[in-house]
Amino acid sequence: MAQAAKLNREEANGASFSVPEPVGKIASYPKRLKTFLHEVRVELKQVNWPSRQEVWSTTIVVTITVAFFGIFFFATDTVFGRAANWVLHYFANH
């Protein structure tokens, strides 16, 4: 953020002639892109990447949890579906 404000001040103070806004934006694109990529690189150095062991253990936990809830919801849907069919058939026949 501070870098962007600094760039804006430099552009405003250093301009001796007025350039239409779209042309100025296009002309400043390479400098803004370079600044953006530099900031991305700095931020990526600060990322705390998980180890291979942490990724594997988390993947296993997620897989087991998804399988458990898949089976649970399948069983629940089957039970309630059969109960609803029984109720509908019971009242339709009486």
WOFENTA-V831445 format. One record per helix or strand of 3 or more residues. SS is the DSSP state (@ for helix, = for strand). FROM is the first residue (numbers start at 0). TO is the last residue. If there is no record, write none. Layout:
# WOFENTA-V831445
ss->SS from->FROM to->TO
ss->SS from->FROM to->TO
This chain:
# WOFENTA-V831445
ss->@ from->1 to->13
ss->@ from->20 to->26
ss->@ from->28 to->44
ss->@ from->51 to->92
